[in-house]
Amino acid sequence: MTRIDAEWTRREDLRAMLAVLDAEGNQCRYVGGAVRDALLGIEATDIDIATRLLPEDVIARLEAAGIRAVPTGLAHGTVTAVMPRGPVEITTLRRDVTTDGRHAEVAFTDDWREDAARRDFTINALFADPATLEVTDYFSGLEDLEAGLVRFIGDAGERILEDHLRILRYFRFHARFGGAVDAEAVAACSEHAERLKALSRERIARELLLLLGAADPLASARLMADGGIWKVVLPEMAENGLDRLAELLAREHALGAERNALLRLAALLPTEPLLADTVAARLRLSKAQRLALARFATPWPASGTARQVAAGVQPEELVAPWLLLRAPDAMLATGWQSLQDWQVPVFPLGGRDIIALGIQAGPQVAKALGEIRRRWIFEDFPEDARLAEIAAEVAASG
């Protein structure tokens, strides 16, 4: 019998909560990603519990034990327990009554297998008993996990028709856990790719960024191209987008750079900031994400050191990833190194300093400040003595 072993299973707050919910035994089981990740030796961040208890019973038991219960999705049987070491989602066993690819109407059940059957992939349908930590596997998820195979439960096409987002979830999970390719899954994703257009842009954006944030999403990205998925979710993708992504991944590896899903998205796009902003708007990205994506899609300046470029960009933390994607090979390593643990120096002069040099208050002050700062940056931020010389020269020139 396979058992899980993970630090989170020893949480005292979790044990105390389960003592309340599962006093009768066999009323609750760990499920999904936390079980899967425990089997892989990955520390889980989200803990999900499946239960035979109805939502109102879950709430009543939690509140009686002094645990705050938040009805985060009562229509689908989900209650969130607010715990000292992080929230835990508790969902009543359920089966689908109707689905339209975007939403599902569910009915509650007490059958563990029936609940497992409505999930997406075999590796996500694993249960673990909280008392014994023994794993229950109805659909050969353990074998698939060992083989690195992401496989739909039952008929792949039927699972996709229930929830169209499962197309992108397949490629995301393949990027994270897969090595082997399930031909039936890829064929079904390709066949139903157009159905992604019915989903909200926010849901698509979330899945794309999660996929691109995987350690190495290239193989999955190529599968998506072969299946026509990118044409639906990112029609602006450049012809050489996958080659650019491969180059970026190689640069990240060579320099030990952190993963940046937004930067990887920019690698797939043409080097056109206005187009990138259009994509960001369509995907409903945040204001900060839109700014970053447009910056990453901008050509790297033809002249200037990395630090000089950084002095003209706000926010400056965008410069290092921008350089990683767009800078020429000749300056990549030195430029990257020069930006690590470095901040743009604060320009020390102000309007009063310029007036003290004899320049009359008015537009000429701003013009002189701009020229002094430009030369200060061009000379790589010299010390105060040289800056004073630059300021005197600019003032003297009129």
N, C-alpha and C positions, 0 to 999 in steps of 0.2 A: 504493500500500500504506500502510495506517495504522500508525503507530508510536506508542508511548507515550514520554513524556518526564517523568520524575519524579526528585526528589532521591534517593529510596530506591534507585533502580536503579543509583546510583553508589556504593553502600555497599561498602567494601573487604571487610568481613567476609562480605557476601553473595556477592560475586564469588569469594572464596576457597572458600566452601562449594560453589558451583556448579561450580567447577573440579574438585572432587572427585566430585560427584554426576553431572556431565554431561560427563565426559571424552570419551565416545564421540560426543557430539552428539545432539540430538533426544531426550534422555532426560527432560528437565525443561522445564516451562514455567510462567511466572507465570500465575495464574488468579484469577478472581472479583473480589472487591471492590477489591483493590489495582489491578488493570488498569482496571476501570470508573472508579475515582476519579482515576487518572492521566489518563485521557482527558478528565475534567471539570476538571482542574486542581486537584483536592482532594488534599492530602497524606494518604497512607494511614497508618494506625496498625498495621494487621495485614497481614503479607505471607504469602500462601499459594502453595505450589508444588505442581503436579501432576507426577507422575513415572510413567514406565513401570517403574521399579525396584520390586521387591518390598520390603515393609517391612524384612525381615531384611537385605537388601542395603543399604538406606538406612542402617540402624543400623551395620552393619559398616563402611561407607565413612566415615561421620561419626566413629566412634570411632577408626578408623585415622588420621584427620586431627587427632585430639585435640579434636574437637567433641563436647560432651556431647549425647547423644541420649536423649530421654524418650519411652517408648512410650505416648503419651497416648490412643491409640485403635486398638490393633493390629487389633481385629476389623473395623474399617472402614478399615484401612490407613494410619492417621495416626501420624506420628512428629514430635515437636517438637524442633527443633534450638535449643539454648540459645546465643544469639549475643551478642557484646558490645553491640550496639545494639538488642537486643530479640529475642525468640523468633520463629522462623519455623516454620510448620506445613508438613509435607511429606506429601502423601497420594498413595498409589498409585492409578492410574486404576482405575475400578471401574464395575460395572453392578449394578443391583438384581436380586436373585433373587426375594425375596418382601418385601412391605411390608404393614403393617396399620394405617397411619395414625399410628403412634407410633414404631415401630422398623422398621429395614430390615435384611435379610440381603443381603450383597453378595458378588460374586465379582470378582476382579481381572481386568483386561484390559490390552491395550497399545494400544487404539484411542481416540484423542483424541476423536473425534466421539461415540463411545458413552458416554464419561465426561461429555461436555458435555450429552448428551441426558437424563441423570438429574438435572440441576440444575433449580432452580425457574424462574428468569426468564431471558429472553434476555440481559438486561444483566449477568447474573451468570455467564454461560457463555462469557466472552471469555478467550482465552489470549494470552500474549505470549512470544515467544522471548527468552530471556535474552541471547543473543548479538547479535541484530539488533534486538530490541524490536519486531519486527513483530507485529501483532495477527492472530490467527486467529478468525474469526467464522463459526460454523456455522448460526446461527439468526437472522440479521439483527439482532443485538443492537446493532450500531453505529447502524443506522437508528433503532431504538427509543430509544436513548440520546439521539440528536440530537432526536428528536421529543418527548422527555419522556414516553414511553409505557412503562409497566411491563406486560409481557406474559408469560404463562406459556409455557414451551416445549411445543409440541404442544397437546394437549387439556387445558384448564384443570381440568376435573373430574377427569381421571385424575391430574394432578399433585397435586391436593388429597387424593385418596384415598390416595396414597402417603404423604403427610405432612400431617396436618390443620393443623399449625401454619402451613402456607403461607397459610392464610386471613389470619391476622394479619400475616404477613410481607408479603403483597400490599399491605395498607393502609399498613404502615410504609414500604415502599419507595415507594409512591405519594406519601406525605407528604414524603419526602425528595427524590425525583427526578421525580415525575410532575407533569403538567399535564393531559395528555390522559387520558381515562378509557377503559379497555378494557372494553367492555360484556360480552364473554364472561367475562372474569375476575370482574367484579363479580357477574354472574349465578351463576357457579359457587360463589363464596364464599357467597352468600346461600343457595343450594340446600343446601349442606353445612354450614351454620353450626352446627347442633346437634352435629356431630361434635367440635367444640371441647371439649365436656364430657368427652371421653375423655382429654384431656391433663392433665398435672400442673399444679397451680395456679402453681407456680414458673415454668414455661415461659410460661404466659399472662401472668403479671405482668411478666416480663422484656420480652416483646414490646409490651405496652401502654405500659410506661414508655419504651421506645425510640421508639415511635410518637409519644407525647405530648411527647417531648423534641425533636421535629423543629422546624425554624424556624417553620413554620406548619402545624400538623396539622389545622386546622379543616375544610378541604375533605374530607380523608380521613375525619375523624370524622363528617361529615355523610353521606358515602357508606356508612359502617358503620351509621349509624342507618337509612338507607333500605333497607339489605340485611338488617336484623334482627340484626346482629352484636352490638351492645351488649346486646340483650335476653338474649343467651346468656352473655357474659363479664362484664357489669356490670348485672345486673337491677335493682340499687338506683339506677341513674342517675335523676337528677331530670328532671321533664318539661321544665324550662327549662335543663337541663344544658349543652346546646350554646350557648345564648345566654350563659350565664355564662362558658363557655370563650371565646367571642368577645369578651366584655367584658374578661376577664383578658388576652387577647392584645393588645387595644388599649391597656390600661394598661401592659403590659410595654413596648410599643413607645414609648408617650409618655414613659415615665420611663427608658428605656434599661436596664431590668431584665434580669438574666440569666434564661435559660430554667430552669424548675423543673418537671420532669415530674410530680413528686408533687403540687405545687401545682395543676397543670392537672388531675390526676386528681380532686383535691378539688373543683375547680370543677364537675365533672360530677355531683357528689353533692349530696344535700340538706344543709342546714346543721345536721347532727345528728352530734355527735362520737361517740356510742355506735354509730351506724350505720356511720360511717367506720371505727371500730375493728373492727367485724365484717367489713367488706370487707377491711381490712388483714390480719386473721387468716386469712380464706379464701384470700387471695392469697399467704399465707406471707411477708409482708414482714418485714423485720428489726425488732427492737425499736425502733430509732431511727426507722425509717420509719413504724411504727405510731403512735408518739408524735407525729410530725410531721403525719401525715394527720388524726389526731383533732384536733390544734390547728387545722389549716387549716379543718376543718369546724365549728369553734366560732364562734358569732356574735361580731362585734367589740363590745367593751364600749360601753355607752351614754354613758359619760363618761370624761374623762381624756385627756391628750395622749398621743401615740405613745410618748414616752419614759416617761411614768408607767405606761403599760400594759406596756412592756418590763421595768420593774422588778419586775413580778409574774409573769413568765413564765420558765420554764427549759426548755430552754436559750434564751437571749435571741436567738440568731440566727434563731429561728423567727418573730420578731415582724415583721420587715420583709416577708417573703413573705406572712404572714398578713394584714398591713395591705393589701398589694397586692390581695389577693383580696376581703377582707371589709369594709374601711373605707369609710365613705360618701364620696361624691365631694368633699364640702366640705373634708374633712381629708386627702385622699389625697396631693396634691403636697407640702404643707407637712410632713405627717407622715412621708412617705417621705424627704424631704430631711433632716429632723431626726435620722433614724436612721443616715444614712450616716456611716461612720467614727466612730461613737459607741458607747461601751460604758457600761453601767449603772455608776455610781460605787459603790464599795464602801462599805457602811454602816459608819462608823468606830467605833460604840459597841459595847460588850459588857456582859456581866453585871456585871463589877467596876465599870464606870462608873456603872451604875444603883445599885449598893449604896453607892457613894461619895456618892450624892445623898440617902442616908438611907432608902432602901427596903430592908426586911428581906429577907434571902435566902429564896428559895422561889418559889412560883408567881407572886407579884406582880412579880418581876423580869422574867420572860418576857412578862407582860402589858404592863408598862410599856415594854419594848423594842419590842414590836409596835406600840404606839400611837405611840411616838416615830418609828419608821420610817415608819408610815403618814402622819404629818403631814410628815415630811421629804420623802417622795415627792410628797405633795399640793402642797407648796410648790416643787416642781421642784428638789430636791436642793440646798438652800441651803448656804452655807459654814459653817465651824465655829462662828463666833460666833452665828449664828442657830440652828444645831442645839443649841448649849448652852442658848439661851433656851427652845427647845421642850422639851428634856429637863427643865429646871428647872420649867417649867409643868406638865408631866405628873407630876413627882415631888410637886409641891405639891398637886396635885389628888387625890393619895392613892393 
